[in-house]
Amino acid sequence: MINNVIITLHCHTPYFCYYLNMINNIGNKDRILRIILGVALLFLGILYKSGISILFGAFSIFEGVTSWCALYQILGINTCPVPKRNKLQVKKYFVLFTQGIFIFTIALLLNIFAKAVNWSTWYDFLQTPKEILSFDNYIFLFILYPLSFGISSMAALKLTSSKGKQV
C-alpha cells in the first residue's frame, strides 16, 4: 500500500511538464539523490559565492521535483517505475536534428550565393541596418531566405517521416 502511494505521488507531473512534453524518467532513489545533491550544491554555492554551483544545485532540485531529466529523455533512459508512455521521443529528436542540418546547410549555401552575387547576408544587414540595399537584395533577404528554410524543413520532414506521415 505504501509503495503504491509513493509511486502515485512520484508519477504526479505538474501541468507545465505535460505542456513541455516532459515525461517522468527519474525513479524515486534518483530523485532523492538529485534533491540532496541540489541542496548541497546550493549551500556550497551560497557559501562560496559560486553562481555555477547555485545553477547546478537549482537544476538538480528541479529535476528531482519534476521527476524529469532532459539528458535521460534524449538518451532514452528511464529509471522511473512507470511504463514509458512515448516511444517516439528519440525519433522526434532525430527529426528535429535533421531539420536543423537541412536548414543550416541551406543557410550556408545561401550565404555563399549572396557573396558570389554581391548581395548582403543577414549578418551584413544586421551589422549595417541603415545601409540601403537594392530591391533584389531585399527580396533575397525577406522572401527567398525564409522560403528556402521552410522548404528545407519540409524536405527534412518528408525524408524522416514514416510513410509520409509527420511525426
C-alpha positions as a Markdown table, in Angstrom:
| # | Residue | x | y | z |
|---|---|---|---|---|
| 1 | Met | 0.0 | 0.0 | 0.0 |
| 2 | Ile | 2.7 | 2.5 | 0.9 |
| 3 | Asn | 4.7 | 1.6 | -2.3 |
| 4 | Asn | 1.6 | 2.4 | -4.3 |
| 5 | Val | 1.2 | 5.7 | -2.6 |
| 6 | Ile | 4.9 | 6.6 | -3.3 |
| 7 | Ile | 4.6 | 5.6 | -6.9 |
| 8 | Thr | 1.4 | 7.5 | -7.3 |
| 9 | Leu | 2.9 | 10.6 | -5.7 |
| 10 | His | 6.0 | 10.1 | -7.8 |
| 11 | Cys | 4.1 | 9.9 | -11.1 |
| 12 | His | 2.2 | 13.1 | -10.5 |
| 13 | Thr | 3.5 | 15.5 | -13.0 |
| 14 | Pro | 2.9 | 19.3 | -12.9 |
| 15 | Tyr | 0.8 | 20.8 | -15.7 |
| 16 | Phe | 3.7 | 22.6 | -17.3 |
| 17 | Cys | 5.6 | 19.3 | -17.7 |
| 18 | Tyr | 2.8 | 18.0 | -19.9 |
| 19 | Tyr | 2.8 | 21.2 | -21.9 |
| 20 | Leu | 6.6 | 20.9 | -22.4 |
| 21 | Asn | 6.4 | 17.2 | -23.2 |
| 22 | Met | 8.4 | 16.3 | -20.1 |
| 23 | Ile | 7.8 | 12.6 | -19.4 |
| 24 | Asn | 8.7 | 11.2 | -16.0 |
| 25 | Asn | 12.0 | 9.3 | -16.4 |
| 26 | Ile | 13.7 | 9.5 | -12.9 |
| 27 | Gly | 12.9 | 6.9 | -10.3 |
| 28 | Asn | 12.5 | 7.6 | -6.5 |
| 29 | Lys | 16.1 | 6.9 | -5.5 |
| 30 | Asp | 17.4 | 9.0 | -8.3 |
| 31 | Arg | 15.1 | 11.8 | -7.3 |
| 32 | Ile | 16.1 | 11.8 | -3.7 |
| 33 | Leu | 19.8 | 11.8 | -4.6 |
| 34 | Arg | 19.3 | 14.7 | -7.0 |
| 35 | Ile | 17.4 | 16.8 | -4.4 |
| 36 | Ile | 20.1 | 16.1 | -1.7 |
| 37 | Leu | 22.9 | 16.9 | -4.3 |
| 38 | Gly | 21.0 | 20.1 | -5.3 |
| 39 | Val | 20.6 | 21.3 | -1.7 |
| 40 | Ala | 24.3 | 20.6 | -1.1 |
| 41 | Leu | 25.3 | 22.5 | -4.3 |
| 42 | Leu | 23.0 | 25.4 | -3.4 |
| 43 | Phe | 24.5 | 25.6 | 0.1 |
| 44 | Leu | 28.1 | 25.5 | -1.2 |
| 45 | Gly | 27.3 | 28.0 | -4.0 |
| 46 | Ile | 25.9 | 30.4 | -1.5 |
| 47 | Leu | 28.7 | 29.8 | 1.0 |
| 48 | Tyr | 31.5 | 30.3 | -1.7 |
| 49 | Lys | 29.5 | 32.7 | -3.9 |
| 50 | Ser | 29.7 | 30.4 | -6.9 |
| 51 | Gly | 27.0 | 31.1 | -9.5 |
| 52 | Ile | 27.7 | 27.9 | -11.4 |
| 53 | Ser | 27.2 | 25.8 | -8.2 |
| 54 | Ile | 23.9 | 27.6 | -7.5 |
| 55 | Leu | 22.8 | 27.0 | -11.0 |
| 56 | Phe | 23.6 | 23.3 | -10.9 |
| 57 | Gly | 22.0 | 22.9 | -7.5 |
| 58 | Ala | 18.8 | 24.6 | -8.6 |
| 59 | Phe | 18.7 | 22.4 | -11.7 |
| 60 | Ser | 19.3 | 19.2 | -9.7 |
| 61 | Ile | 16.4 | 20.2 | -7.4 |
| 62 | Phe | 14.2 | 21.0 | -10.4 |
| 63 | Glu | 15.0 | 17.5 | -11.9 |
| 64 | Gly | 14.2 | 15.8 | -8.6 |
| 65 | Val | 10.9 | 17.7 | -8.1 |
| 66 | Thr | 9.6 | 17.2 | -11.6 |
| 67 | Ser | 11.0 | 13.7 | -12.0 |
| 68 | Trp | 12.3 | 14.6 | -15.4 |
| 69 | Cys | 15.9 | 14.7 | -16.8 |
| 70 | Ala | 16.5 | 16.2 | -20.2 |
| 71 | Leu | 19.6 | 14.1 | -20.8 |
| 72 | Tyr | 17.8 | 10.9 | -19.8 |
| 73 | Gln | 15.0 | 11.8 | -22.3 |
| 74 | Ile | 17.4 | 12.4 | -25.1 |
| 75 | Leu | 19.3 | 9.2 | -24.4 |
| 76 | Gly | 16.1 | 7.2 | -23.8 |
| 77 | Ile | 17.0 | 6.3 | -20.2 |
| 78 | Asn | 14.1 | 5.7 | -17.8 |
| 79 | Thr | 14.7 | 4.8 | -14.1 |
| 80 | Cys | 11.1 | 5.6 | -13.3 |
| 81 | Pro | 8.9 | 2.6 | -12.4 |
| 82 | Val | 6.1 | 4.0 | -14.6 |
| 83 | Pro | 6.0 | 2.4 | -18.0 |
| 84 | Lys | 7.2 | 4.5 | -20.9 |
| 85 | Arg | 4.4 | 6.5 | -22.4 |
| 86 | Asn | 6.0 | 7.8 | -25.6 |
| 87 | Lys | 8.4 | 5.6 | -27.5 |
| 88 | Leu | 8.8 | 8.1 | -30.3 |
| 89 | Gln | 11.0 | 10.6 | -28.4 |
| 90 | Val | 14.3 | 9.6 | -30.0 |
| 91 | Lys | 12.7 | 9.8 | -33.4 |
| 92 | Lys | 11.3 | 13.2 | -32.7 |
| 93 | Tyr | 14.8 | 14.4 | -31.7 |
| 94 | Phe | 16.3 | 12.8 | -34.9 |
| 95 | Val | 13.7 | 14.6 | -37.0 |
| 96 | Leu | 14.5 | 17.9 | -35.3 |
| 97 | Phe | 18.2 | 17.3 | -35.7 |
| 98 | Thr | 17.7 | 16.5 | -39.4 |
| 99 | Gln | 15.6 | 19.7 | -39.9 |
| 100 | Gly | 18.4 | 21.7 | -38.2 |
| 101 | Ile | 21.0 | 20.2 | -40.5 |
| 102 | Phe | 18.9 | 20.9 | -43.6 |
| 103 | Ile | 18.3 | 24.5 | -42.6 |
| 104 | Phe | 22.0 | 25.0 | -41.6 |
| 105 | Thr | 23.1 | 23.7 | -45.0 |
| 106 | Ile | 20.7 | 25.9 | -46.9 |
| 107 | Ala | 21.8 | 28.9 | -44.8 |
| 108 | Leu | 25.5 | 28.2 | -45.7 |
| 109 | Leu | 24.6 | 27.8 | -49.4 |
| 110 | Leu | 22.5 | 31.0 | -49.5 |
| 111 | Asn | 25.3 | 32.9 | -47.8 |
| 112 | Ile | 27.9 | 31.6 | -50.4 |
| 113 | Phe | 25.4 | 32.5 | -53.2 |
| 114 | Ala | 24.8 | 36.0 | -51.7 |
| 115 | Lys | 28.5 | 36.7 | -51.5 |
| 116 | Ala | 29.1 | 35.5 | -55.1 |
| 117 | Val | 26.5 | 37.9 | -56.5 |
| 118 | Asn | 27.5 | 40.8 | -54.1 |
| 119 | Trp | 24.3 | 40.7 | -52.0 |
| 120 | Ser | 24.2 | 41.3 | -48.3 |
| 121 | Thr | 23.6 | 38.4 | -46.0 |
| 122 | Trp | 21.6 | 38.7 | -42.8 |
| 123 | Tyr | 24.8 | 39.1 | -40.9 |
| 124 | Asp | 25.8 | 42.0 | -43.1 |
| 125 | Phe | 22.3 | 43.5 | -42.9 |
| 126 | Leu | 22.2 | 43.4 | -39.1 |
| 127 | Gln | 25.7 | 44.9 | -38.9 |
| 128 | Thr | 24.8 | 47.9 | -41.0 |
| 129 | Pro | 21.0 | 48.3 | -40.8 |
| 130 | Lys | 20.9 | 51.8 | -42.1 |
| 131 | Glu | 22.6 | 50.9 | -45.4 |
| 132 | Ile | 20.1 | 51.0 | -48.3 |
| 133 | Leu | 20.2 | 47.8 | -50.3 |
| 134 | Ser | 19.0 | 47.0 | -53.8 |
| 135 | Phe | 15.4 | 45.8 | -54.3 |
| 136 | Asp | 16.5 | 42.3 | -55.3 |
| 137 | Asn | 18.7 | 42.1 | -52.2 |
| 138 | Tyr | 15.6 | 42.8 | -50.0 |
| 139 | Ile | 13.7 | 40.2 | -51.9 |
| 140 | Phe | 16.5 | 37.8 | -51.3 |
| 141 | Leu | 16.7 | 38.5 | -47.5 |
| 142 | Phe | 13.0 | 38.8 | -46.7 |
| 143 | Ile | 11.4 | 36.2 | -49.1 |
| 144 | Leu | 14.0 | 33.8 | -50.5 |
| 145 | Tyr | 15.7 | 33.2 | -47.2 |
| 146 | Pro | 12.6 | 32.3 | -45.1 |
| 147 | Leu | 11.1 | 30.4 | -48.1 |
| 148 | Ser | 14.2 | 28.3 | -48.5 |
| 149 | Phe | 14.3 | 27.5 | -44.8 |
| 150 | Gly | 10.7 | 26.4 | -44.9 |
| 151 | Ile | 11.2 | 24.2 | -47.9 |
| 152 | Ser | 14.3 | 22.6 | -46.4 |
| 153 | Ser | 12.4 | 21.9 | -43.2 |
| 154 | Met | 9.6 | 20.3 | -45.2 |
| 155 | Ala | 12.1 | 18.2 | -47.1 |
| 156 | Ala | 13.7 | 17.0 | -43.9 |
| 157 | Leu | 10.3 | 16.1 | -42.5 |
| 158 | Lys | 9.4 | 14.1 | -45.7 |
| 159 | Leu | 12.7 | 12.4 | -45.6 |
| 160 | Thr | 12.5 | 11.3 | -42.0 |
| 161 | Ser | 8.7 | 10.6 | -41.7 |
| 162 | Ser | 7.4 | 7.1 | -41.9 |
| 163 | Lys | 5.2 | 6.6 | -44.9 |
| 164 | Gly | 4.9 | 10.3 | -45.5 |
| 165 | Lys | 3.2 | 11.0 | -42.1 |
| 166 | Gln | 4.5 | 13.8 | -39.9 |
| 167 | Val | 5.8 | 12.8 | -36.5 |
